Amino acid sequence: MNTPTRHRNLTLLTITCLLLTSCSTTTAPATQHSATIFAAASLRGAFTDIAALHDQHHNTHTALSFGNSHALALAVSQGTEVDVLATADTEAMTVAQVSDWVPLASNSLTVAVAEGNPAGIGEVGDLEEVSVAQCVETAPCGVLAREFAETAGVTPQVVTQGTDVSHALSALTTGQVDVALVYATDVRATKEVDAVVLSGVSLPSTTYAIAGLGGSDVGAAFVDTVLSDAGQEILAQHGFDSPGVSE
């Protein structure tokens, strides 16, 4: 083979490879930029399921971080960059300096006991005689616990204050306390605990809020999934009410 012919064949081979590479690039779906979500600890189960649904439909991999709503909101206010903030009350959005939030769901405080109620909790006054876990007062669940105590005229014997609702519930499931003041959804999701109904006592509720941050397209898309019929159905399956229903 002479030199010109060899060069011509190499050139054709190079062009063919480039064309094949181009075809491969355009037909293979590229994973989109993933959203980073800050969410209240009580949303862990529901948001894990919603994120799985969202990622399946959008070819993304959503990163979820859960914790105390007000702590997450404070981090956002101090410049932590996330795409979505979902909180267990609307006050946390004020802390985060976010005004364009929308209602997400509602949830109620409940009196949780070990399965079978071994401590025999039946009256509101019993909470002064047994060990109680609740959230710190900077967390929405702690705010509700204080509101409940003031309205019921009782001073629970609080021995543990969890940084968020997951920690308060853990104190009950590990046998550290007799009672935990947590959300109704937490009792629904935990086999080892029951909810006690105290006659004549009303339990306060809270409205959850969600917001996309920084004009993020991936954040807006995740918020849309949460607020969609499918997202709301997942929240309902986890025991959440529509905003305002439980209030």
N, C-alpha and C positions, 0 to 999 in steps of 0.2 A: 504494500500500500504506500503510495507516495505521500509526501508531507501535506500538501493542500487537502487531499482527500481525508487524511487522518484528522486534520484540524476541523474540517467541515463536519465529520462524524462526531467529534467531541463537542462541537457547538450544538448540534442537534440533540445530543444526549443531555447536555446542560439545560437546554430549553425545555426538554421533556420532563426533567426532574423538577424544574421550577414550576411547571404547569401542574404536575402531580402534587407538589407541596401546596400550591395554591388551592387546589381542589380539596385537599385534606383539611386545610385551615378553615375553609368556608363551610364545610359540611359538619365538622365536629362542634357540638354545642359548647360554648365557653362559659364557665361558671361566673356569674355576675358577682360584683362586689357584695360582700355579706354585711348584714346589719348587726350592730351591737346594741343590745337591749339591756337597760337597767329596769328591774321590776321588783315589786314587793314580794317578800318571801312567801306570802300566802298564795301567790300566783304561780308557784313553781310547777305544779302538776298541769294546770290548764295551759300555761304558756309553753311548756315543753311539747305538749300535743299540738298546739297551734303552730309552733315553729316547725314541727315536722311536716305539717300540712303545707305551710307556706314554702318551705324549702323544696318540697316535691314539685310544686307548681311553678316556682320561679328559678329553679336551678341555682339555689344559694345555700349557704351554710350559716344560719343565724347563730350568733354568739349571745348566750343568755347569762346575766349575772343577777342574783337575787340577794335581797337584804332588807334592812330597816329602811322604810320609805324615805324618812327624813334624812338619814345619812346619805342615801343615794342622791337625794335632791340637793343636799349641801355640796356633794362632790360635783354635780352638774353646775351649780352656781359658781364654783371655784374654777371652772374651766375644763373639767373632764369631758372629753369629746365622746358622746354616744349618739346613736341615731334615734333612739326611742326611750322615753321615760314613762313607766306605768307605776302609779302609786296607790296605796290603800286608803288615801283620803285626798281631798282637794287642797288642803292646807300645804301639803308637801310641794305642790306646784308653785305656790307662792314662795316657798323657801328656794326652789330651783329658779325663780324669776322667769317662770314660763306662764304666759297668759292665754295662749291659743290651745289649751287642752280641751278634751271632750270627755263626757262621762263614759265609763267603761262597763261598770257592773256595780252591784252592791252586795254587802255581806253583813252578817250580824255577829255580835259577840255571843258566846255561849259558855256555860259552865261545864267543863269537861272533867270526867272522872275515869278511873280505871274501869275496865270492862266488868260489869256486874255491880258497880258502885259499892266496893267493899267498905268504904268509909261511912256509908249510910247517909250521904248528903241528901236532905229533903227540904230543909228550910233555909232561907237566906241567912239566918243567924248562925247556921252551922259553919259558915265560912270564917267565923271568928274563932272557931275551935279546932280547925284542921290547918294543915300546911297548904299554902297556895302559891302558885307560880303565875306571873303575869309578865307582860312586856314592860320595858322601860317606858317612862312617860313621854319620851321623844318619839316613840313609835306610835302609829295610829291605834294599834291594838291596846297600847298602854293608856292612850287618851280615852278610849272606850271603857276600859276597866275602871278608871277614875270616875268617869261619868256614871257608870253603873253603881259604884259604891256610894256616891253622893246621893243619887236618886233613891237607892234602896235603903239608905240610912244605916249602912253596915261598914265595919272596918275589917276587911279580910286580913287574915294572918299571913301576909306575904313574906315568904322566906327566900324567894328567887325572882329576880327580874331579868328576863331574857332580852338580849339585844334586838330580837325580832320574834315573831310568833313561832317560828320553827324551834327556837331555843326554849321558849316557854313550854311548848308542847313536849319537847324532849325531856324536860324535868319530870313530867307526869309519866311518860312511857317507860322511863328508867327507874321509876319508883322513888324519886327524890321528894315528891310532894303528893298530896292527896287530891288536889284540884288544880286545874289550869284554866285561866280565863283566856280563851283563844277564840278563833272564828268558827262559825258553824261548818264552813268548808273543811277545816282541819279535822274535825271530828268525823265528818263523812269520809275523809280519805284515809283514816287511821283505824285499823281493825281493833287495836288494843284498847280503845277508849269509847265511852258512851257520853251522851249529853244528858244532863239533869235539868228537868223543867221545874223551876221554883215557882210555886203558885203565888199569884198576886204581884209578881215582879216583872217589869218590862226590861228587855235587853236592848241596848242601843245598837244602831247600825251605822255603816259608813258607806260613802260613795267613792268608788275607785275612779281614777282619772288616767288618761293616756295622752301623750303628745309626741309628735315627730319633732325632732330638733334640728336646727341648723339648715333647714331647707333640704335635708337629705332625701333623695328619691327612694333609696332602699328603705329608709325609715318610714316614709309615707306609705310605701307598698305594704310594709308589715302592719302598720296601723289599719290600713284598709282590710287586711286579712282578719285582724282581730275583730273589727266592727262588722264584718260580713256575716251573713246568716250562718255560714259554717263555723266561723269563729265564735259567734255567740252561742251556738249549739254546744260547742266544746265547753265553754264556760258554764253553761247550764248543767251539763253532765257532771261537772266538778262541784256543783252545788251553789254556784253564784246566781244571784237574782239580777234582773234587769235594773238599771239605775233607778233608784227611787222606790222600787217595789217593796223592799223590806223596811223602809223608813216610816 
